Amino acid sequence: MSQSSIFIILIVLLWGLQTVHAQSGGLDMELEVTDEEKIILFSGFIIAILGVFLFLARDIILRRKTSYDKEELESKKDKTFEKYHSDWGDDYEELGQRRNTKEDKEFREALNNDELPNYYEIIGISKDATHDEIKKKFREQAKKTHPDKTKENSEKEMVELNKAYEVLSDSERREKYDRYLKAG
């Protein structure tokens, strides 16, 4: 050790001894607390304890109830549902890509409501069509159904046709769509 570090340690020790010696004098002071001060202190402690309790229980209090919570199932008794569907798993991503995109949610909801449109039929192609075939057939259909060309109220059909082309022309979106179409 260097001389400066030894010097600093000695100063700290002497200062500590001096502080201890100075406080050891015989002071006979009694603390007097009035009843009002006791009520204020007690109320403060109660508020602090309630605050800590609410902070720790916030997840339980704010948790949304699911249909699983309402039913009496065997899996609740042996906790098998919790093993595989616990809340902590939502914070971690699986290996690979996570499938919770807005589009996945849209496809799932449409599939659950039996409203998932068959984009292949809308464009008029087979399921194994290439990108060029999709593009060609889309342009043909767009020329036939475009509101400016037909002078009819075909905006709804054109929106469906555009959505079908958006999904089927992108390989990733098409793969997701095919997965949900097979599930339906």
Secondary structure, DSSP 8 states (H G I E B T S, - for coil): --HHHHHHHHHHHHHHHHHHHHHTS---------HHHHHHHHHHHHHHHHHHHHHHTHHHHH----HHHHS--HHHHTTHHHHHS-GGGGGS--SS-----HHHHHHHHHHHTT----HHHHHT--TT--HHHHHHHHHHHHHHH-HHHH-SS-HHHHHHHHHHHHHHHSHHHHHHHHHHHHH-
